[in-house]
Amino acid sequence: MKPSRVRSALSLLSRPTAQVPVIPSPIPFVPDVATFLKLIGRGLSQHTAKFPTWEALFSLTSPQLKELGIEPPRTRRYLIHWRDNYKLGRFGPGGDIKHVQDGKAKLAVEEIETGPLDVVRRVVNIPLDKNIEDVPEQDKVKVDGYIVQGTGVAGPYALPMKGAKAAIVAATEGMWEEKRGRKIDGGERRRAEAQREAMGFI
């Protein structure tokens, strides 16, 4: 990172603001700025060097982000939107994963006997280098958004592990990205008018 960029972001942080921003803590699946920007997509990874610290990422206002060169305005709005989501605990896939190593997490199928002939199966997160039978119950983490399908794990960005009832989920570019809505009838402002034209009202 260029020293000038670091000084720029830090100088913006040093300016007095109306209120002290809430800085959320990193989570295992999102340990740093680079991972956060990679997950939310829309090319924001290219701006990683502009945020020297986690605090800078969550502190800078929209005008300050503009000074750093985060353009166009919709990109700033999208970043702020995801910052707010994160602060509220609204994560994308993998947000409730606890065991992560080098950006990768292991999801395994746990089988629980509930009766002589009854077995309940669920997906749990376990340490990457462990087998399900070797993990204490308190270290098995239930995760949302992933299900047991056949003998394996199915869900967003889950890659089956060969020869195991498990899958790997890795932090991937755009994994949490909210896709832009496609333009219809020439854009939002033209939509109602164009539809009325098509119906013969104009």
C-alpha atoms as an extended CHARMM CRD file, in Angstrom:
* protein
*
       202  EXT
         1         1  MET       CA              0.0000000000        0.0000000000        0.0000000000  PROA      1               0.0000000000
         2         2  LYS       CA              1.3120000000        3.4310000000       -0.9170000000  PROA      2               0.0000000000
         3         3  PRO       CA              2.1290000000        5.6370000000        2.1270000000  PROA      3               0.0000000000
         4         4  SER       CA              0.1640000000        8.5230000000        0.5750000000  PROA      4               0.0000000000
         5         5  ARG       CA             -2.9880000000        6.4180000000        0.4650000000  PROA      5               0.0000000000
         6         6  VAL       CA             -2.5430000000        5.3680000000        4.0740000000  PROA      6               0.0000000000
         7         7  ARG       CA             -2.0570000000        8.9880000000        5.1330000000  PROA      7               0.0000000000
         8         8  SER       CA             -5.1220000000        9.9980000000        3.1100000000  PROA      8               0.0000000000
         9         9  ALA       CA             -7.4510000000        7.5020000000        4.7800000000  PROA      9               0.0000000000
        10        10  LEU       CA             -6.0160000000        8.1160000000        8.2340000000  PROA      10              0.0000000000
        11        11  SER       CA             -6.2970000000       11.8900000000        7.8150000000  PROA      11              0.0000000000
        12        12  LEU       CA             -9.9550000000       11.5060000000        6.9060000000  PROA      12              0.0000000000
        13        13  LEU       CA            -10.4830000000        9.4010000000       10.0120000000  PROA      13              0.0000000000
        14        14  SER       CA             -8.8920000000       12.0780000000       12.1910000000  PROA      14              0.0000000000
        15        15  ARG       CA            -11.4790000000       14.6820000000       11.1890000000  PROA      15              0.0000000000
        16        16  PRO       CA            -14.1640000000       15.4010000000       13.8050000000  PROA      16              0.0000000000
        17        17  THR       CA            -17.5740000000       13.8790000000       13.0490000000  PROA      17              0.0000000000
        18        18  ALA       CA            -21.0650000000       14.4080000000       14.4480000000  PROA      18              0.0000000000
        19        19  GLN       CA            -21.1670000000       10.9960000000       16.0770000000  PROA      19              0.0000000000
        20        20  VAL       CA            -18.8250000000        8.1370000000       16.8250000000  PROA      20              0.0000000000
        21        21  PRO       CA            -19.4290000000        5.3140000000       14.3250000000  PROA      21              0.0000000000
        22        22  VAL       CA            -20.1420000000        1.8010000000       15.5420000000  PROA      22              0.0000000000
        23        23  ILE       CA            -17.2870000000       -0.5210000000       14.5850000000  PROA      23              0.0000000000
        24        24  PRO       CA            -18.3710000000       -4.1810000000       14.4430000000  PROA      24              0.0000000000
        25        25  SER       CA            -15.8920000000       -6.9460000000       15.1380000000  PROA      25              0.0000000000
        26        26  PRO       CA            -14.5440000000       -9.1910000000       12.3900000000  PROA      26              0.0000000000
        27        27  ILE       CA            -16.0490000000      -12.6790000000       12.2640000000  PROA      27              0.0000000000
        28        28  PRO       CA            -14.1850000000      -15.9070000000       11.4270000000  PROA      28              0.0000000000
        29        29  PHE       CA            -15.4010000000      -15.9480000000        7.8120000000  PROA      29              0.0000000000
        30        30  VAL       CA            -14.6880000000      -12.2170000000        7.3890000000  PROA      30              0.0000000000
        31        31  PRO       CA            -11.4250000000      -11.5330000000        9.2430000000  PROA      31              0.0000000000
        32        32  ASP       CA            -10.2500000000       -8.4620000000        7.3350000000  PROA      32              0.0000000000
        33        33  VAL       CA            -10.9920000000       -5.6620000000        4.8690000000  PROA      33              0.0000000000
        34        34  ALA       CA             -9.8640000000       -7.6400000000        1.8270000000  PROA      34              0.0000000000
        35        35  THR       CA            -12.2390000000      -10.5230000000        2.5440000000  PROA      35              0.0000000000
        36        36  PHE       CA            -15.2030000000       -8.2290000000        3.2060000000  PROA      36              0.0000000000
        37        37  LEU       CA            -14.7560000000       -6.3650000000       -0.0750000000  PROA      37              0.0000000000
        38        38  LYS       CA            -14.1840000000       -9.5970000000       -1.9740000000  PROA      38              0.0000000000
        39        39  LEU       CA            -17.3750000000      -11.1550000000       -0.6200000000  PROA      39              0.0000000000
        40        40  ILE       CA            -19.6860000000       -8.2430000000       -1.4120000000  PROA      40              0.0000000000
        41        41  GLY       CA            -18.3950000000       -8.0480000000       -4.9840000000  PROA      41              0.0000000000
        42        42  ARG       CA            -19.1290000000       -5.3620000000       -7.6030000000  PROA      42              0.0000000000
        43        43  GLY       CA            -15.4160000000       -4.8010000000       -8.0870000000  PROA      43              0.0000000000
        44        44  LEU       CA            -14.8910000000       -3.3210000000       -4.6330000000  PROA      44              0.0000000000
        45        45  SER       CA            -11.7960000000       -5.4790000000       -4.1220000000  PROA      45              0.0000000000
        46        46  GLN       CA             -9.8870000000       -2.9940000000       -6.2710000000  PROA      46              0.0000000000
        47        47  HSD       CA            -10.2770000000       -0.4500000000       -3.4520000000  PROA      47              0.0000000000
        48        48  THR       CA             -8.8160000000       -2.6490000000       -0.6900000000  PROA      48              0.0000000000
        49        49  ALA       CA             -5.6060000000       -0.6110000000       -0.4340000000  PROA      49              0.0000000000
        50        50  LYS       CA             -7.6160000000        2.5340000000        0.3340000000  PROA      50              0.0000000000
        51        51  PHE       CA             -8.6650000000        1.1370000000        3.7160000000  PROA      51              0.0000000000
        52        52  PRO       CA             -5.5850000000        0.6780000000        5.9280000000  PROA      52              0.0000000000
        53        53  THR       CA             -7.6240000000       -0.6830000000        8.8450000000  PROA      53              0.0000000000
        54        54  TRP       CA            -10.9150000000       -2.3940000000        9.6400000000  PROA      54              0.0000000000
        55        55  GLU       CA            -11.9180000000        0.7510000000       11.5340000000  PROA      55              0.0000000000
        56        56  ALA       CA            -11.3840000000        2.8770000000        8.4250000000  PROA      56              0.0000000000
        57        57  LEU       CA            -13.6630000000        0.6230000000        6.3860000000  PROA      57              0.0000000000
        58        58  PHE       CA            -16.5390000000        1.0720000000        8.8280000000  PROA      58              0.0000000000
        59        59  SER       CA            -15.9240000000        4.6920000000        9.8470000000  PROA      59              0.0000000000
        60        60  LEU       CA            -15.6500000000        6.7420000000        6.6770000000  PROA      60              0.0000000000
        61        61  THR       CA            -18.7240000000        8.6780000000        5.5490000000  PROA      61              0.0000000000
        62        62  SER       CA            -20.0160000000        8.8420000000        1.9800000000  PROA      62              0.0000000000
        63        63  PRO       CA            -18.2700000000       12.1990000000        1.2750000000  PROA      63              0.0000000000
        64        64  GLN       CA            -15.0300000000       10.7780000000        2.6830000000  PROA      64              0.0000000000
        65        65  LEU       CA            -15.3720000000        7.6540000000        0.5450000000  PROA      65              0.0000000000
        66        66  LYS       CA            -15.7820000000        9.9680000000       -2.4360000000  PROA      66              0.0000000000
        67        67  GLU       CA            -12.5380000000       11.7410000000       -1.5120000000  PROA      67              0.0000000000
        68        68  LEU       CA            -10.8000000000        8.3660000000       -1.5350000000  PROA      68              0.0000000000
        69        69  GLY       CA            -12.0260000000        7.7500000000       -5.0740000000  PROA      69              0.0000000000
        70        70  ILE       CA            -14.8260000000        5.2510000000       -4.4360000000  PROA      70              0.0000000000
        71        71  GLU       CA            -16.9100000000        5.9070000000       -7.5510000000  PROA      71              0.0000000000
        72        72  PRO       CA            -19.5770000000        6.0090000000       -8.9220000000  PROA      72              0.0000000000
        73        73  PRO       CA            -22.0820000000        7.0780000000       -6.2260000000  PROA      73              0.0000000000
        74        74  ARG       CA            -24.0080000000        3.7900000000       -6.4760000000  PROA      74              0.0000000000
        75        75  THR       CA            -20.8200000000        1.9610000000       -5.5110000000  PROA      75              0.0000000000
        76        76  ARG       CA            -20.5310000000        4.0550000000       -2.3520000000  PROA      76              0.0000000000
        77        77  ARG       CA            -24.1900000000        3.4340000000       -1.5520000000  PROA      77              0.0000000000
        78        78  TYR       CA            -23.7080000000       -0.2980000000       -2.0670000000  PROA      78              0.0000000000
        79        79  LEU       CA            -20.6640000000       -0.3700000000        0.2250000000  PROA      79              0.0000000000
        80        80  ILE       CA            -22.4960000000        1.5770000000        2.9400000000  PROA      80              0.0000000000
        81        81  HSD       CA            -25.5120000000       -0.7220000000        2.5290000000  PROA      81              0.0000000000
        82        82  TRP       CA            -23.3420000000       -3.7710000000        3.1830000000  PROA      82              0.0000000000
        83        83  ARG       CA            -21.5800000000       -2.0850000000        6.0960000000  PROA      83              0.0000000000
        84        84  ASP       CA            -25.0020000000       -1.5400000000        7.6670000000  PROA      84              0.0000000000
        85        85  ASN       CA            -26.0000000000       -5.1480000000        6.9860000000  PROA      85              0.0000000000
        86        86  TYR       CA            -22.8150000000       -6.3610000000        8.6200000000  PROA      86              0.0000000000
        87        87  LYS       CA            -23.3440000000       -4.1960000000       11.7000000000  PROA      87              0.0000000000
        88        88  LEU       CA            -26.8150000000       -5.7200000000       12.0920000000  PROA      88              0.0000000000
        89        89  GLY       CA            -25.4990000000       -9.2590000000       11.7210000000  PROA      89              0.0000000000
        90        90  ARG       CA            -27.0930000000       -9.7290000000        8.3120000000  PROA      90              0.0000000000
        91        91  PHE       CA            -24.4410000000      -11.8190000000        6.6260000000  PROA      91              0.0000000000
        92        92  GLY       CA            -24.3720000000      -13.7580000000        3.3920000000  PROA      92              0.0000000000
        93        93  PRO       CA            -23.5550000000      -17.4800000000        3.0680000000  PROA      93              0.0000000000
        94        94  GLY       CA            -20.9450000000      -18.5970000000        5.5780000000  PROA      94              0.0000000000
        95        95  GLY       CA            -21.5550000000      -15.7490000000        7.9900000000  PROA      95              0.0000000000
        96        96  ASP       CA            -22.3130000000      -18.1150000000       10.8720000000  PROA      96              0.0000000000
        97        97  ILE       CA            -19.3100000000      -20.3510000000       10.2340000000  PROA      97              0.0000000000
        98        98  LYS       CA            -16.8690000000      -20.4560000000       13.1560000000  PROA      98              0.0000000000
        99        99  HSD       CA            -14.0920000000      -22.8020000000       12.0410000000  PROA      99              0.0000000000
       100       100  VAL       CA            -12.1560000000      -21.2160000000        9.1620000000  PROA      100             0.0000000000
       101       101  GLN       CA             -8.6170000000      -21.8400000000        7.9800000000  PROA      101             0.0000000000
       102       102  ASP       CA             -6.9930000000      -19.8170000000        5.1880000000  PROA      102             0.0000000000
       103       103  GLY       CA            -10.4030000000      -18.6360000000        3.9950000000  PROA      103             0.0000000000
       104       104  LYS       CA            -11.8200000000      -22.1600000000        3.8110000000  PROA      104             0.0000000000
       105       105  ALA       CA            -14.3820000000      -23.9120000000        5.9860000000  PROA      105             0.0000000000
       106       106  LYS       CA            -15.4500000000      -27.5360000000        6.2150000000  PROA      106             0.0000000000
       107       107  LEU       CA            -19.1170000000      -28.4850000000        6.3920000000  PROA      107             0.0000000000
       108       108  ALA       CA            -19.9110000000      -32.0660000000        7.3120000000  PROA      108             0.0000000000
       109       109  VAL       CA            -22.9930000000      -34.2450000000        7.6500000000  PROA      109             0.0000000000
       110       110  GLU       CA            -23.7200000000      -35.1630000000       11.2530000000  PROA      110             0.0000000000
       111       111  GLU       CA            -25.9730000000      -38.1510000000       11.8900000000  PROA      111             0.0000000000
       112       112  ILE       CA            -27.8820000000      -38.1770000000       15.1800000000  PROA      112             0.0000000000
       113       113  GLU       CA            -29.7660000000      -41.2800000000       16.2840000000  PROA      113             0.0000000000
       114       114  THR       CA            -33.1370000000      -40.3080000000       17.7570000000  PROA      114             0.0000000000
       115       115  GLY       CA            -34.4590000000      -43.8470000000       18.0630000000  PROA      115             0.0000000000
       116       116  PRO       CA            -33.6960000000      -47.4680000000       17.1600000000  PROA      116             0.0000000000
       117       117  LEU       CA            -34.5620000000      -46.8350000000       13.5050000000  PROA      117             0.0000000000
       118       118  ASP       CA            -34.5390000000      -43.0540000000       13.3440000000  PROA      118             0.0000000000
       119       119  VAL       CA            -31.5900000000      -40.9070000000       12.2990000000  PROA      119             0.0000000000
       120       120  VAL       CA            -31.5980000000      -37.1280000000       11.9400000000  PROA      120             0.0000000000
       121       121  ARG       CA            -28.9790000000      -35.6300000000        9.6540000000  PROA      121             0.0000000000
       122       122  ARG       CA            -27.8250000000      -32.0350000000        9.7260000000  PROA      122             0.0000000000
       123       123  VAL       CA            -24.9850000000      -29.9060000000        8.3600000000  PROA      123             0.0000000000
       124       124  VAL       CA            -22.3770000000      -28.6570000000       10.8090000000  PROA      124             0.0000000000
       125       125  ASN       CA            -19.1490000000      -26.6970000000       10.5260000000  PROA      125             0.0000000000
       126       126  ILE       CA            -16.1030000000      -28.4710000000       11.9390000000  PROA      126             0.0000000000
       127       127  PRO       CA            -12.3450000000      -27.7700000000       11.8960000000  PROA      127             0.0000000000
       128       128  LEU       CA            -10.8390000000      -28.2550000000        8.4410000000  PROA      128             0.0000000000
       129       129  ASP       CA             -8.4020000000      -30.9540000000        9.5370000000  PROA      129             0.0000000000
       130       130  LYS       CA            -10.9070000000      -33.0200000000       11.5380000000  PROA      130             0.0000000000
       131       131  ASN       CA            -13.3410000000      -35.8160000000       10.7580000000  PROA      131             0.0000000000
       132       132  ILE       CA            -16.8630000000      -35.5260000000       12.1310000000  PROA      132             0.0000000000
       133       133  GLU       CA            -16.4010000000      -38.4550000000       14.5150000000  PROA      133             0.0000000000
       134       134  ASP       CA            -13.3440000000      -36.8110000000       16.0890000000  PROA      134             0.0000000000
       135       135  VAL       CA            -15.0270000000      -33.4840000000       16.8870000000  PROA      135             0.0000000000
       136       136  PRO       CA            -16.5910000000      -32.8850000000       20.3300000000  PROA      136             0.0000000000
       137       137  GLU       CA            -20.2630000000      -31.9230000000       20.2350000000  PROA      137             0.0000000000
       138       138  GLN       CA            -19.5510000000      -28.4270000000       21.5530000000  PROA      138             0.0000000000
       139       139  ASP       CA            -17.2580000000      -27.7500000000       18.5720000000  PROA      139             0.0000000000
       140       140  LYS       CA            -19.8750000000      -28.6380000000       15.9490000000  PROA      140             0.0000000000
       141       141  VAL       CA            -21.4830000000      -25.4520000000       14.6360000000  PROA      141             0.0000000000
       142       142  LYS       CA            -24.9320000000      -25.5500000000       13.0080000000  PROA      142             0.0000000000
       143       143  VAL       CA            -24.9760000000      -23.4150000000        9.8540000000  PROA      143             0.0000000000
       144       144  ASP       CA            -27.9030000000      -21.9270000000        7.9550000000  PROA      144             0.0000000000
       145       145  GLY       CA            -28.4180000000      -22.1510000000        4.2150000000  PROA      145             0.0000000000
       146       146  TYR       CA            -26.8610000000      -25.5950000000        3.7830000000  PROA      146             0.0000000000
       147       147  ILE       CA            -28.7050000000      -28.9100000000        3.6750000000  PROA      147             0.0000000000
       148       148  VAL       CA            -28.0200000000      -32.6200000000        3.4890000000  PROA      148             0.0000000000
       149       149  GLN       CA            -28.5770000000      -33.8200000000       -0.0580000000  PROA      149             0.0000000000
       150       150  GLY       CA            -28.0380000000      -37.4870000000       -0.7350000000  PROA      150             0.0000000000
       151       151  THR       CA            -24.9560000000      -38.3190000000        1.2880000000  PROA      151             0.0000000000
       152       152  GLY       CA            -23.3470000000      -34.9040000000        0.9880000000  PROA      152             0.0000000000
       153       153  VAL       CA            -23.7540000000      -31.1930000000        1.6290000000  PROA      153             0.0000000000
       154       154  ALA       CA            -25.5710000000      -28.8110000000       -0.7120000000  PROA      154             0.0000000000
       155       155  GLY       CA            -25.7320000000      -25.0320000000       -0.5710000000  PROA      155             0.0000000000
       156       156  PRO       CA            -24.0970000000      -21.8280000000       -1.8470000000  PROA      156             0.0000000000
       157       157  TYR       CA            -20.4950000000      -22.3190000000       -3.0080000000  PROA      157             0.0000000000
       158       158  ALA       CA            -20.2760000000      -25.7560000000       -1.3570000000  PROA      158             0.0000000000
       159       159  LEU       CA            -17.7280000000      -27.9610000000       -3.1420000000  PROA      159             0.0000000000
       160       160  PRO       CA            -18.0540000000      -31.6820000000       -2.2970000000  PROA      160             0.0000000000
       161       161  MET       CA            -15.0390000000      -33.3800000000       -0.7590000000  PROA      161             0.0000000000
       162       162  LYS       CA            -14.1580000000      -36.5950000000       -2.5510000000  PROA      162             0.0000000000
       163       163  GLY       CA            -14.7860000000      -39.6730000000       -0.4600000000  PROA      163             0.0000000000
       164       164  ALA       CA            -16.3330000000      -37.7860000000        2.4410000000  PROA      164             0.0000000000
       165       165  LYS       CA            -19.7840000000      -36.6970000000        3.5800000000  PROA      165             0.0000000000
       166       166  ALA       CA            -18.5570000000      -33.1320000000        3.6130000000  PROA      166             0.0000000000
       167       167  ALA       CA            -17.9350000000      -30.0370000000        1.5180000000  PROA      167             0.0000000000
       168       168  ILE       CA            -15.5820000000      -27.0720000000        1.4450000000  PROA      168             0.0000000000
       169       169  VAL       CA            -16.8810000000      -23.5030000000        1.4200000000  PROA      169             0.0000000000
       170       170  ALA       CA            -14.2930000000      -20.8440000000        0.5710000000  PROA      170             0.0000000000
       171       171  ALA       CA            -14.5520000000      -17.0610000000        0.6920000000  PROA      171             0.0000000000
       172       172  THR       CA            -15.1140000000      -16.2510000000       -2.9900000000  PROA      172             0.0000000000
       173       173  GLU       CA            -15.3140000000      -13.0560000000       -5.0290000000  PROA      173             0.0000000000
       174       174  GLY       CA            -18.9350000000      -11.8880000000       -5.1600000000  PROA      174             0.0000000000
       175       175  MET       CA            -20.2110000000      -14.5810000000       -2.7800000000  PROA      175             0.0000000000
       176       176  TRP       CA            -22.4800000000      -12.0740000000       -1.0100000000  PROA      176             0.0000000000
       177       177  GLU       CA            -23.0690000000       -9.8320000000       -4.0100000000  PROA      177             0.0000000000
       178       178  GLU       CA            -26.5390000000       -8.4400000000       -4.5890000000  PROA      178             0.0000000000
       179       179  LYS       CA            -27.0250000000       -8.4840000000       -8.3350000000  PROA      179             0.0000000000
       180       180  ARG       CA            -28.1850000000       -5.2990000000       -9.9860000000  PROA      180             0.0000000000
       181       181  GLY       CA            -31.7190000000       -5.3680000000      -11.3640000000  PROA      181             0.0000000000
       182       182  ARG       CA            -31.8120000000       -5.3570000000      -15.1420000000  PROA      182             0.0000000000
       183       183  LYS       CA            -33.1380000000       -2.2630000000      -16.8470000000  PROA      183             0.0000000000
       184       184  ILE       CA            -36.6000000000       -2.5780000000      -18.3470000000  PROA      184             0.0000000000
       185       185  ASP       CA            -38.1400000000       -0.2250000000      -20.9160000000  PROA      185             0.0000000000
       186       186  GLY       CA            -35.1460000000        2.1020000000      -20.8570000000  PROA      186             0.0000000000
       187       187  GLY       CA            -34.6670000000        2.4080000000      -17.1010000000  PROA      187             0.0000000000
       188       188  GLU       CA            -36.6010000000        2.9930000000      -13.9080000000  PROA      188             0.0000000000
       189       189  ARG       CA            -37.8840000000        6.4730000000      -14.7300000000  PROA      189             0.0000000000
       190       190  ARG       CA            -39.2010000000        5.3490000000      -18.0950000000  PROA      190             0.0000000000
       191       191  ARG       CA            -40.8000000000        2.0970000000      -16.9870000000  PROA      191             0.0000000000
       192       192  ALA       CA            -44.3190000000        3.2920000000      -16.0860000000  PROA      192             0.0000000000
       193       193  GLU       CA            -44.5260000000        5.5820000000      -19.1110000000  PROA      193             0.0000000000
       194       194  ALA       CA            -43.3840000000        2.8950000000      -21.5290000000  PROA      194             0.0000000000
       195       195  GLN       CA            -45.8540000000        0.3980000000      -20.1050000000  PROA      195             0.0000000000
       196       196  ARG       CA            -48.6860000000        2.9010000000      -20.4890000000  PROA      196             0.0000000000
       197       197  GLU       CA            -47.6150000000        3.5300000000      -24.0940000000  PROA      197             0.0000000000
       198       198  ALA       CA            -47.7070000000       -0.1890000000      -24.7840000000  PROA      198             0.0000000000
       199       199  MET       CA            -51.2490000000       -0.3690000000      -23.4090000000  PROA      199             0.0000000000
       200       200  GLY       CA            -52.3920000000        2.5230000000      -25.6130000000  PROA      200             0.0000000000
       201       201  PHE       CA            -52.9430000000        5.0970000000      -22.8900000000  PROA      201             0.0000000000
       202       202  ILE       CA            -50.4090000000        7.5610000000      -24.3520000000  PROA      202             0.0000000000
